[in-house]
Structure formats: structure tokens, C-alpha cells
Amino acid sequence: MKNSYVPILRRRREGKTDYRKRKAIIMSRLPFVSTFVSGKNISVQILSPRKEGDVVLASAHSRELIKFGWMGSRKNIPAAYLTGFLAGLKAKDKVKEAILYTGLRRFVPNSRITAIVKGLLDAGLSIPIDHEALPPEDRIEGKHIANYAKYLMEKDKMLYNTRFSGLIGKSFNPELIPEYFRDIRKNIIKDFKVVKA
């Protein structure tokens, strides 16, 4: 009995494309949200699937948060939410509804990807998702980071200085991340109001 060879498409072999999900996106004819979390940053793109290739309708990168005053990590949950929120505001006039495309990654509730989706939803986009999968408000604001910083400050000052050296070096108090997050969100909203006026 001969062994039969089943060719696997190159992008599937390389772990880049889930063709079943990809087909579902094309069949839906809706724009889709693609996210990428690297070692330092997060990028969000809202794309329209086309035969000849996807067209980017709007995008945001966590490096853009710096111009709004963000000094914290550009890949944590608060930064993920803010990047999604920024992408959503940029897309608002072009896109009303979109679907989330995670590629070959597993969908994990209360993750950075769901924080991005929460930002997109708060910006006015409609994305089908189980709202129980979204991170709670205090986690989005970074309360868990602030609590951890307070805990280390009391228990291990040396570890506190090591873990938060980047923020401390910028004269930023990690225990104030929720307040800081709210200020940055206001700055993003204010900027978009000025641009529209």
C-alpha cells in the first residue's frame, strides 16, 4: 500500500495562516481586526479582505501612545486597550462593524487581545465577542500592576527598583498607573476632537 502525500500550503507550514479562519473571514465580507504582540510593542490593523490582497483601512501601533504621554510598557494590558482604542477612533468613519482574526493563536479570555477588542468596542466599533471574555475595567486600567508595585514596595524594595526601573527612571510612580491610564485616554479623545473640529 502506497503512502499518499498531502501537500500543506506554505503559509500553513510556516504557522502564519489558518486557512479555515481565513475562508470564514472572506465569506463574511466584513472588515477584520488583526493584532500582533511583539517583545516590546503591539500593533492593530483593521483590514478589508480582497482577492488581490488585504487593504488596510486603519491601523495603530503602541509606539504612537508616546505622543499622548504614555511612558509605561507598550505591550501590557493597559497599552493593548489604548492601542485598540486609538485604532478604533481612526477607523470610526470607515468601519462600523468588524470581526476578530486571531490566525493560528488560541483565543484567550482576559488577555491583551481581548483588551484590544475592548478598546475597539469603546471607540464605537461593533465586534461580535462574548463580553465575559473581556478584561474587567480595573485590569484594563492597570490596577493589578499598581497593586503589585505597592506590594513590592512594602516587601522587597530592591526587587521593586529592578522590576520598575524603566518607569522610575522616567520619574513615574508605577502605583499611579490607573490615574495615568485615564489621563492618556483623555488625551487621545481630546486629540481626535481637535482633529475633527
N, CA, C and O of each residue as an XYZ file, in Angstrom:
788
protein
N       0.836     -1.194      0.000
C       0.000      0.000      0.000
C       0.878      1.253      0.000
O       1.771      1.401      0.833
N       0.607      2.149     -0.946
C       1.418      3.363     -1.078
C       0.991      4.422     -0.078
O      -0.191      4.582      0.226
N       1.985      5.138      0.422
C       1.680      6.297      1.272
C       1.324      7.463      0.364
O       2.016      7.727     -0.620
N       0.251      8.156      0.694
C      -0.106      9.308     -0.130
C       0.422     10.585      0.527
O       0.376     10.746      1.746
N       0.919     11.472     -0.310
C       1.482     12.729      0.167
C       0.428     13.825      0.053
O      -0.127     14.054     -1.022
N       0.159     14.493      1.155
C      -0.799     15.600      1.147
C      -0.002     16.894      1.310
O       0.562     17.141      2.376
N       0.049     17.719      0.263
C       0.828     18.951      0.373
C       0.162     19.939      1.330
O      -1.055     20.121      1.314
N       0.978     20.564      2.153
C       0.480     21.578      3.081
C       0.931     22.933      2.553
O       2.102     23.129      2.229
N       0.000     23.850      2.473
C       0.312     25.175      1.940
C       1.424     25.843      2.759
O       1.495     25.692      3.979
N       2.283     26.581      2.059
C       3.474     27.175      2.668
C       3.169     28.017      3.901
O       3.830     27.857      4.927
N       2.180     28.913      3.825
C       1.886     29.790      4.971
C       1.346     29.003      6.158
O       1.503     29.424      7.304
N       0.708     27.857      5.893
C       0.240     26.995      6.992
C       1.434     26.293      7.626
O       1.526     26.181      8.848
N       2.359     25.816      6.771
C       3.584     25.164      7.256
C       4.394     26.107      8.128
O       4.960     25.701      9.143
N       4.445     27.378      7.720
C       5.232     28.381      8.454
C       4.499     28.911      9.686
O       5.038     29.736     10.424
N       3.268     28.437      9.906
C       2.497     28.879     11.072
C       1.997     30.312     10.961
O       1.879     31.010     11.968
N       1.699     30.756      9.733
C       1.267     32.144      9.515
C      -0.225     32.288      9.233
O      -0.821     33.301      9.598
N      -0.839     31.293      8.590
C      -2.242     31.431      8.182
C      -3.059     30.194      8.531
O      -2.655     29.063      8.263
N      -4.215     30.437      9.132
C      -5.205     29.379      9.347
C      -6.215     29.547      8.215
O      -7.039     30.461      8.246
N      -6.152     28.669      7.217
C      -6.962     28.851      6.018
C      -8.460     28.682      6.264
O      -9.266     29.255      5.530
N      -8.849     27.913      7.273
C     -10.287     27.785      7.590
C     -10.826     29.124      8.097
O     -11.872     29.596      7.654
N     -10.083     29.728      9.043
C     -10.499     31.038      9.578
C     -10.464     32.090      8.469
O     -11.342     32.946      8.371
N      -9.432     32.001      7.644
C      -9.262     32.966      6.550
C     -10.452     32.903      5.584
O     -10.966     33.932      5.146
N     -10.877     31.678      5.261
C     -12.019     31.492      4.360
C     -13.288     32.075      4.987
O     -14.082     32.725      4.307
N     -13.471     31.833      6.298
C     -14.652     32.353      7.006
C     -14.685     33.877      6.956
O     -15.751     34.473      6.802
N     -13.514     34.510      7.087
C     -13.424     35.978      7.037
C     -13.810     36.483      5.647
O     -14.587     37.430      5.525
N     -13.276     35.860      4.610
C     -13.576     36.294      3.237
C     -15.065     36.110      2.935
O     -15.686     36.961      2.297
N     -15.630     34.993      3.398
C     -17.059     34.722      3.165
C     -17.949     35.716      3.903
O     -19.042     36.033      3.432
N     -17.496     36.210      5.053
C     -18.314     37.153      5.826
C     -18.413     38.518      5.148
O     -19.372     39.259      5.366
N     -17.408     38.847      4.321
C     -17.325     40.141      3.616
C     -17.241     41.332      4.554
O     -17.489     42.470      4.153
N     -16.890     41.065      5.802
C     -16.723     42.155      6.774
C     -15.239     42.480      6.936
O     -14.395     41.607      6.733
N     -14.911     43.714      7.297
C     -13.513     44.010      7.650
C     -13.119     43.159      8.864
O     -13.980     42.732      9.634
N     -11.834     42.922      9.026
C     -11.394     42.134     10.173
C     -10.245     42.830     10.904
O      -9.506     43.634     10.336
N     -10.128     42.485     12.188
C      -9.096     43.069     13.050
C      -7.974     42.057     13.189
O      -8.201     40.909     13.571
N      -6.762     42.492     12.877
C      -5.587     41.647     13.038
C      -4.674     42.304     14.067
O      -4.411     43.505     13.991
N      -4.191     41.522     15.026
C      -3.342     42.068     16.079
C      -2.000     41.347     16.093
O      -1.904     40.178     15.720
N      -0.969     42.062     16.527
C       0.351     41.445     16.672
C       1.006     41.997     17.927
O       1.115     43.211     18.099
N       1.445     41.094     18.806
C       2.141     41.485     20.035
C       3.578     41.001     19.913
O       3.827     39.796     19.857
N       4.531     41.941     19.870
C       5.944     41.579     19.782
C       6.566     41.659     21.175
O       5.850     41.789     22.168
N       7.878     41.582     21.250
C       8.570     41.652     22.534
C       8.428     42.996     23.227
O       8.537     43.077     24.451
N       8.181     44.070     22.446
C       8.107     45.414     23.034
C       6.844     46.180     22.688
O       6.467     47.104     23.408
N       6.186     45.815     21.603
C       5.074     46.624     21.098
C       3.854     45.798     20.712
O       3.877     44.568     20.685
N       2.782     46.542     20.412
C       1.528     45.945     19.934
C       1.109     46.720     18.693
O       1.182     47.949     18.663
N       0.668     45.994     17.670
C       0.100     46.691     16.513
C      -1.290     46.124     16.230
O      -1.554     44.936     16.419
N      -2.157     47.005     15.776
C      -3.544     46.641     15.465
C      -3.852     47.166     14.070
O      -3.597     48.330     13.763
N      -4.402     46.296     13.232
C      -4.814     46.710     11.893
C      -6.262     46.291     11.660
O      -6.689     45.213     12.073
N      -6.998     47.161     10.996
C      -8.351     46.831     10.561
C      -8.275     46.750      9.041
O      -7.986     47.738      8.365
N      -8.537     45.564      8.520
C      -8.323     45.304      7.099
C      -9.595     44.866      6.400
O     -10.515     44.322      7.012
N      -9.620     45.115      5.110
C     -10.722     44.645      4.281
C     -10.169     43.534      3.390
O      -9.238     43.777      2.622
N     -10.729     42.297      3.476
C     -10.183     41.205      2.663
C     -10.540     41.368      1.182
O     -11.694     41.608      0.828
N      -9.547     41.235      0.349
C      -9.759     41.299     -1.105
C      -9.033     40.130     -1.763
O      -8.086     39.584     -1.198
N      -9.476     39.750     -2.954
C      -8.824     38.655     -3.694
C      -7.361     38.968     -3.957
O      -6.486     38.116     -3.807
N      -7.118     40.213     -4.354
C      -5.763     40.613     -4.728
C      -4.868     40.896     -3.515
O      -3.664     41.105     -3.661
N      -5.458     40.902     -2.337
C      -4.690     41.167     -1.104
C      -5.487     42.072     -0.180
O      -6.318     42.859     -0.634
N      -5.234     41.959      1.109
C      -5.970     42.753      2.093
C      -5.610     44.234      2.005
O      -4.464     44.596      1.740
N      -6.612     45.080      2.233
C      -6.412     46.532      2.219
C      -6.546     47.036      3.651
O      -7.536     46.746      4.323
N      -5.546     47.794      4.122
C      -5.571     48.343      5.478
C      -6.480     49.564      5.506
O      -6.251     50.538      4.789
N      -7.514     49.504      6.342
C      -8.450     50.626      6.481
C      -7.997     51.581      7.589
O      -8.172     52.796      7.485
N      -7.421     51.023      8.637
C      -6.907     51.836      9.754
C      -5.920     50.987     10.542
O      -6.025     49.761     10.575
N      -4.966     51.651     11.172
C      -4.004     50.906     11.991
C      -3.495     51.788     13.125
O      -3.555     53.016     13.061
N      -2.999     51.134     14.150
C      -2.386     51.849     15.279
C      -1.257     50.994     15.824
O      -1.314     49.765     15.783
N      -0.242     51.655     16.328
C       0.922     50.975     16.895
C       1.131     51.553     18.290
O       0.936     52.749     18.509
N       1.526     50.707     19.225
C       1.674     51.180     20.614
C       2.742     52.273     20.752
O       2.731     53.012     21.736
N       3.666     52.390     19.786
C       4.650     53.491     19.828
C       3.961     54.848     19.706
O       4.469     55.856     20.196
N       2.791     54.865     19.045
C       2.039     56.115     18.885
C       1.556     56.659     20.230
O       1.289     57.854     20.352
N       1.443     55.792     21.240
C       0.965     56.221     22.561
C       1.927     57.206     23.221
O       1.527     57.990     24.082
N       3.187     57.163     22.816
C       4.204     58.049     23.405
C       3.823     59.517     23.192
O       4.004     60.340     24.089
N       3.298     59.845     22.011
C       2.941     61.251     21.741
C       1.772     61.738     22.597
O       1.559     62.943     22.735
N       1.011     60.791     23.177
C      -0.086     61.162     24.077
C       0.374     61.197     25.535
O      -0.414     61.490     26.434
N       1.666     60.892     25.763
C       2.221     60.959     27.107
C       2.442     59.619     27.790
O       2.823     59.586     28.960
N       2.213     58.515     27.090
C       2.375     57.194     27.698
C       3.854     56.888     27.925
O       4.656     56.955     26.994
N       4.210     56.552     29.165
C       5.600     56.220     29.497
C       5.765     54.769     29.923
O       6.890     54.292     30.072
N       4.657     54.062     30.120
C       4.714     52.683     30.598
C       5.068     51.692     29.509
O       5.433     52.070     28.396
N       4.956     50.415     29.847
C       5.209     49.334     28.891
C       4.259     49.493     27.716
O       3.104     49.883     27.882
N       4.763     49.184     26.524
C       3.921     49.306     25.328
C       3.331     47.965     24.918
O       2.827     47.814     23.805
N       3.397     46.981     25.834
C       2.817     45.673     25.484
C       1.964     45.076     26.608
O       1.554     43.918     26.525
N       1.697     45.858     27.654
C       0.852     45.326     28.740
C      -0.632     45.544     28.418
O      -0.968     46.096     27.370
N      -1.506     45.115     29.314
C      -2.959     45.204     29.062
C      -3.436     46.656     28.906
O      -4.207     46.927     27.985
N      -3.013     47.608     29.766
C      -3.448     48.996     29.528
C      -3.003     49.526     28.159
O      -3.775     50.204     27.481
N      -1.764     49.220     27.747
C      -1.269     49.671     26.433
C      -2.039     48.988     25.303
O      -2.296     49.601     24.267
N      -2.406     47.721     25.502
C      -3.186     46.989     24.491
C      -4.546     47.657     24.295
O      -4.992     47.858     23.165
N      -5.198     47.998     25.407
C      -6.500     48.677     25.331
C      -6.353     50.021     24.602
O      -7.118     50.320     23.686
N      -5.371     50.824     25.012
C      -5.184     52.160     24.423
C      -4.860     52.074     22.929
O      -5.314     52.914     22.151
N      -4.083     51.071     22.525
C      -3.756     50.893     21.102
C      -5.020     50.512     20.324
O      -5.254     51.017     19.225
N      -5.829     49.624     20.898
C      -7.105     49.260     20.275
C      -8.050     50.446     20.186
O      -8.723     50.640     19.174
N      -8.098     51.236     21.249
C      -8.953     52.426     21.297
C      -8.539     53.422     20.213
O      -9.382     53.991     19.519
N      -7.228     53.623     20.080
C      -6.687     54.528     19.069
C      -7.023     54.034     17.657
O      -7.437     54.819     16.805
N      -6.844     52.734     17.416
C      -7.172     52.150     16.098
C      -8.663     52.297     15.810
O      -9.056     52.588     14.680
N      -9.491     52.095     16.836
C     -10.939     52.223     16.676
C     -11.364     53.630     16.310
O     -12.235     53.819     15.461
N     -10.751     54.624     16.950
C     -11.080     56.022     16.633
C     -10.648     56.374     15.209
O     -11.341     57.109     14.507
N      -9.491     55.841     14.788
C      -9.014     56.096     13.423
C      -9.937     55.458     12.381
O     -10.105     55.983     11.280
N     -10.536     54.311     12.748
C     -11.365     53.557     11.792
C     -12.828     53.969     11.802
O     -13.586     53.600     10.904
N     -13.228     54.732     12.812
C     -14.646     55.008     13.063
C     -15.420     55.510     11.841
O     -16.566     55.107     11.638
N     -14.822     56.377     11.028
C     -15.528     56.931      9.867
C     -15.551     55.972      8.678
O     -16.322     56.165      7.739
N     -14.698     54.927      8.716
C     -14.597     53.996      7.588
C     -15.263     52.656      7.873
O     -15.745     51.988      6.958
N     -15.288     52.267      9.146
C     -15.762     50.922      9.525
C     -16.765     51.028     10.664
O     -16.545     51.750     11.637
N     -17.855     50.309     10.534
C     -18.845     50.264     11.616
C     -18.778     48.914     12.342
O     -18.960     48.831     13.556
N     -18.511     47.862     11.560
C     -18.523     46.507     12.105
C     -17.307     45.746     11.592
O     -16.906     45.912     10.440
N     -16.726     44.916     12.443
C     -15.577     44.104     12.048
C     -15.584     42.807     12.846
O     -16.316     42.672     13.826
N     -14.763     41.860     12.416
C     -14.616     40.617     13.178
C     -13.148     40.441     13.561
O     -12.253     40.957     12.891
N     -12.918     39.711     14.638
C     -11.564     39.493     15.136
C     -10.951     38.281     14.442
O     -11.567     37.218     14.364
N      -9.733     38.456     13.942
C      -8.989     37.355     13.337
C      -7.751     37.105     14.188
O      -6.889     37.976     14.306
N      -7.662     35.925     14.776
C      -6.514     35.613     15.640
C      -5.483     34.739     14.946
O      -4.444     34.427     15.529
N      -5.753     34.343     13.719
C      -4.811     33.498     12.988
C      -4.690     32.137     13.659
O      -5.697     31.511     13.990
N      -3.471     31.686     13.857
C      -3.233     30.379     14.465
C      -3.142     30.449     15.988
O      -2.975     29.427     16.653
N      -3.252     31.667     16.539
C      -3.208     31.809     18.005
C      -4.540     31.437     18.623
O      -5.600     31.670     18.041
N      -4.469     30.851     19.819
C      -5.692     30.497     20.536
C      -6.305     31.757     21.133
O      -5.589     32.656     21.573
N      -7.627     31.817     21.145
C      -8.318     32.939     21.776
C      -8.326     32.714     23.283
O      -8.832     31.696     23.757
N      -7.771     33.655     24.035
C      -7.686     33.526     25.496
C      -8.449     34.686     26.140
O      -8.124     35.845     25.880
N      -9.461     34.402     26.977
C     -10.183     35.485     27.660
C      -9.249     36.274     28.588
O      -8.247     35.740     29.066
N      -9.579     37.535     28.836
C      -8.821     38.433     29.730
C      -7.358     38.591     29.330
O      -6.487     38.736     30.187
N      -7.092     38.563     28.019
C      -5.724     38.685     27.514
C      -5.524     40.059     26.875
O      -6.426     40.897     26.869
N      -4.327     40.269     26.341
C      -4.047     41.530     25.650
C      -4.924     41.675     24.404
O      -5.352     42.779     24.067
N      -5.190     40.555     23.720
C      -6.030     40.625     22.511
C      -7.446     41.057     22.872
O      -8.049     41.859     22.159
N      -7.985     40.529     23.978
C      -9.337     40.945     24.377
C      -9.337     42.386     24.890
O     -10.350     43.076     24.783
N      -8.207     42.848     25.446
C      -8.093     44.257     25.858
C      -8.119     45.163     24.620
O      -8.710     46.242     24.646
N      -7.470     44.711     23.535
C      -7.502     45.456     22.270
C      -8.945     45.556     21.770
O      -9.397     46.627     21.363
N      -9.663     44.430     21.805
C     -11.059     44.402     21.351
C     -11.907     45.342     22.192
O     -12.770     46.039     21.657
N     -11.675     45.373     23.511
C     -12.426     46.282     24.405
C     -12.182     47.737     23.993
O     -13.108     48.548     23.988
N     -10.940     48.059     23.651
C     -10.620     49.408     23.172
C     -11.357     49.736     21.889
O     -11.880     50.840     21.738
N     -11.405     48.782     20.958
C     -12.121     48.979     19.689
C     -13.614     49.174     19.933
O     -14.244     50.033     19.316
N     -14.178     48.367     20.841
C     -15.607     48.486     21.176
C     -15.906     49.858     21.781
O     -16.888     50.504     21.418
N     -15.046     50.297     22.710
C     -15.248     51.601     23.364
C     -15.094     52.766     22.389
O     -15.630     53.850     22.618
N     -14.358     52.537     21.301
C     -14.193     53.578     20.280
C     -15.400     53.646     19.349
O     -15.518     54.576     18.552
N     -16.302     52.656     19.449
C     -17.531     52.712     18.663
C     -17.687     51.631     17.614
O     -18.691     51.612     16.902
N     -16.705     50.714     17.495
C     -16.834     49.634     16.521
C     -17.693     48.509     17.087
O     -17.733     48.297     18.299
N     -18.368     47.799     16.213
C     -19.159     46.647     16.621
C     -18.381     45.389     16.240
O     -18.123     45.137     15.063
N     -18.009     44.600     17.261
C     -17.253     43.361     17.046
C     -17.936     42.254     17.836
O     -18.086     42.377     19.052
N     -18.354     41.176     17.180
C     -19.012     40.092     17.932
C     -18.019     39.399     18.861
O     -17.018     38.846     18.405
N     -18.294     39.428     20.152
C     -17.434     38.787     21.154
C     -18.249     38.549     22.414
O     -19.168     39.312     22.715
N     -17.924     37.512     23.142
C     -18.557     37.242     24.427
C     -17.998     38.269     25.419
O     -16.802     38.267     25.708
N     -18.854     39.133     25.931
C     -18.386     40.219     26.806
C     -17.772     39.709     28.104
O     -17.046     40.443     28.775
N     -18.052     38.481     28.459
C     -17.430     37.900     29.652
C     -15.948     37.597     29.423
O     -15.191     37.431     30.380
N     -15.537     37.525     28.155
C     -14.125     37.260     27.823
C     -13.264     38.516     27.942
O     -12.037     38.429     27.989
N     -13.910     39.683     27.990
C     -13.166     40.949     28.059
C     -12.614     41.179     29.463
O     -13.256     40.810     30.446
N     -11.427     41.785     29.569
C     -10.869     42.048     30.897
C     -11.739     43.040     31.668
O     -12.343     43.926     31.065
N     -11.810     42.901     33.009
C     -12.572     43.878     33.792
C     -11.909     45.261     33.751
O     -10.716     45.385     33.471
N     -12.700     46.284     34.035
C     -12.242     47.678     33.946
C     -10.975     47.944     34.764
O     -10.064     48.616     34.282
N     -10.906     47.425     35.993
C      -9.732     47.704     36.826
C      -8.456     47.083     36.254
O      -7.364     47.624     36.430
N      -8.599     45.949     35.572
C      -7.429     45.318     34.929
C      -6.988     46.120     33.707
O      -5.793     46.288     33.463
N      -7.966     46.615     32.939
C      -7.658     47.444     31.769
C      -6.914     48.709     32.196
O      -5.997     49.158     31.509
N      -7.313     49.277     33.328
C      -6.656     50.494     33.831
C      -5.296     50.216     34.473
O      -4.557     51.148     34.789
N      -4.967     48.937     34.666
C      -3.664     48.590     35.233
C      -3.621     48.531     36.749
O      -2.555     48.657     37.352
N      -4.788     48.337     37.369
C      -4.826     48.278     38.837
C      -3.989     47.112     39.362
O      -3.372     47.212     40.423
N      -3.970     46.005     38.612
C      -3.171     44.840     39.020
C      -1.674     45.176     39.045
O      -0.936     44.660     39.884
N      -1.230     46.039     38.130
C       0.182     46.455     38.092
C       0.484     47.362     39.285
O       1.512     47.222     39.948
N      -0.448     48.303     39.543
C      -0.287     49.226     40.677
C      -0.251     48.461     42.000
O       0.561     48.762     42.874
N      -1.144     47.459     42.144
C      -1.177     46.659     43.375
C       0.108     45.862     43.557
O       0.617     45.737     44.671
N       0.629     45.325     42.461
C       1.881     44.576     42.515
C       3.039     45.501     42.916
O       3.905     45.127     43.707
N       3.033     46.717     42.349
C       4.072     47.698     42.680
C       4.007     48.058     44.168
O       5.041     48.146     44.830
N       2.793     48.266     44.696
C       2.629     48.583     46.128
C       3.130     47.443     46.997
O       3.801     47.659     48.007
N       2.790     46.206     46.584
C       3.210     45.023     47.329
C       4.742     44.932     47.377
O       5.324     44.711     48.439
N       5.383     45.103     46.220
C       6.849     45.032     46.180
C       7.496     46.164     46.968
O       8.524     45.970     47.617
N       6.896     47.334     46.909
C       7.426     48.500     47.640
C       7.496     48.193     49.135
O       8.453     48.571     49.810
N       6.482     47.511     49.641
C       6.441     47.172     51.076
C       7.316     45.970     51.425
O       7.937     45.940     52.487
N       7.367     44.974     50.526
C       8.033     43.705     50.837
C       9.485     43.608     50.364
O      10.327     43.044     51.061
N       9.777     44.154     49.187
C      11.118     43.981     48.615
C      11.477     45.193     47.753
O      11.252     45.198     46.542
N      12.035     46.213     48.395
C      12.341     47.484     47.716
C      13.333     47.278     46.570
O      13.259     47.957     45.545
N      14.269     46.326     46.755
C      15.278     46.092     45.722
C      14.634     45.505     44.451
O      14.939     45.923     43.334
N      13.747     44.537     44.650
C      13.039     43.944     43.522
C      12.120     44.980     42.866
O      11.990     45.016     41.642
N      11.492     45.813     43.682
C      10.641     46.903     43.183
C      11.456     47.804     42.241
O      11.012     48.121     41.138
N      12.644     48.210     42.687
C      13.511     49.083     41.874
C      13.961     48.396     40.587
O      14.118     49.046     39.553
N      14.169     47.075     40.654
C      14.587     46.321     39.466
C      13.434     46.175     38.475
O      13.587     46.466     37.289
N      12.280     45.724     38.969
C      11.115     45.475     38.097
C      10.606     46.754     37.424
O      10.208     46.733     36.259
N      10.620     47.839     38.149
C      10.038     49.086     37.627
C      11.098     50.142     37.323
O      10.805     51.337     37.322
N      12.332     49.699     37.064
C      13.439     50.648     36.825
C      13.156     51.577     35.639
O      13.492     52.760     35.680
N      12.530     51.029     34.574
C      12.218     51.847     33.398
C      11.293     53.002     33.733
O      11.517     54.127     33.285
N      10.250     52.736     34.521
C       9.289     53.783     34.906
C       9.910     54.752     35.909
O       9.745     55.967     35.802
N      10.633     54.188     36.895
C      11.254     55.037     37.925
C      12.265     55.980     37.268
O      12.384     57.143     37.656
N      12.990     55.465     36.268
C      13.964     56.283     35.536
C      13.319     57.452     34.808
O      13.979     58.454     34.533
N      12.031     57.329     34.493
C      11.287     58.414     33.823
C      10.520     59.258     34.842
O       9.629     60.025     34.475
N      10.870     59.113     36.124
C      10.197     59.821     37.227
C       8.704     59.534     37.259
O       7.888     60.427     37.486
N       8.365     58.280     37.028
C       6.961     57.884     37.039
C       6.728     56.865     38.144
O       7.497     55.917     38.304
N       5.665     57.070     38.899
C       5.328     56.188     40.008
C       4.416     55.062     39.510
O       3.276     55.328     39.131
N       4.902     53.784     39.502
C       4.074     52.689     38.972
C       2.774     52.454     39.747
O       1.834     51.857     39.222
N       2.726     52.926     40.998
C       1.491     52.761     41.774
C       0.355     53.648     41.258
O      -0.803     53.473     41.639
N       0.699     54.596     40.391
C      -0.306     55.534     39.862
C      -0.753     55.196     38.440
O      -1.364     56.028     37.768
N      -0.452     53.983     37.981
C      -0.793     53.608     36.598
C      -2.271     53.819     36.256
O      -2.549     54.322     35.167
N      -3.252     53.464     37.124
C      -4.657     53.698     36.729
C      -4.975     55.169     36.440
O      -5.688     55.475     35.484
N      -4.449     56.075     37.262
C      -4.692     57.515     37.025
C      -4.014     57.956     35.733
O      -4.580     58.707     34.939
N      -2.816     57.481     35.545
C      -2.022     57.779     34.368
C      -2.743     57.285     33.110
O      -2.817     58.000     32.111
N      -3.273     56.058     33.164
C      -4.034     55.464     32.061
C      -5.223     56.348     31.692
O      -5.455     56.620     30.514
N      -5.982     56.799     32.703
C      -7.164     57.637     32.440
C      -6.772     58.958     31.780
O      -7.489     59.455     30.911
N      -5.632     59.531     32.190
C      -5.150     60.784     31.576
C      -4.804     60.575     30.099
O      -5.140     61.405     29.255
N      -4.136     59.467     29.797
C      -3.744     59.183     28.407
C      -4.988     58.977     27.548
O      -5.050     59.453     26.414
N      -5.969     58.275     28.083
C      -7.223     58.046     27.336
C      -7.904     59.381     27.021
O      -8.405     59.590     25.916
N      -7.914     60.277     28.009
C      -8.485     61.620     27.791
C      -7.704     62.364     26.714
O      -8.302     63.037     25.874
N      -6.374     62.252     26.725
C      -5.530     62.919     25.714
C      -5.846     62.417     24.309
O      -5.887     63.199     23.359
N      -6.069     61.109     24.180
C      -6.402     60.532     22.866
C      -7.743     61.079     22.384
O      -7.870     61.474     21.225
N      -8.741     61.103     23.264
C     -10.077     61.620     22.907
C      -9.988     63.089     22.520
O     -10.569     63.514     21.521
N      -9.250     63.868     23.327
C      -9.094     65.305     23.070
C      -8.451     65.538     21.706
O      -8.881     66.409     20.951
N      -7.419     64.755     21.397
C      -6.706     64.887     20.124
C      -7.643     64.628     18.946
O      -7.581     65.336     17.941
N      -8.501     63.629     19.060
C      -9.421     63.302     17.975
C     -10.509     64.365     17.833
O     -10.983     64.615     16.725
N     -10.906     64.984     18.924
C     -11.900     66.070     18.848
C     -11.301     67.280     18.142
O     -11.980     67.940     17.355
N     -10.023     67.577     18.421
C      -9.329     68.722     17.796
C      -9.175     68.468     16.298
O      -9.403     69.368     15.490
N      -8.789     67.244     15.924
C      -8.606     66.894     14.512
C      -9.917     67.013     13.747
O      -9.928     67.468     12.604
N     -11.036     66.603     14.375
C     -12.349     66.653     13.704
C     -12.905     68.065     13.600
O     -13.652     68.367     12.669
N     -12.550     68.939     14.547
C     -13.122     70.295     14.595
C     -12.693     71.151     13.428
O     -13.094     72.311     13.334
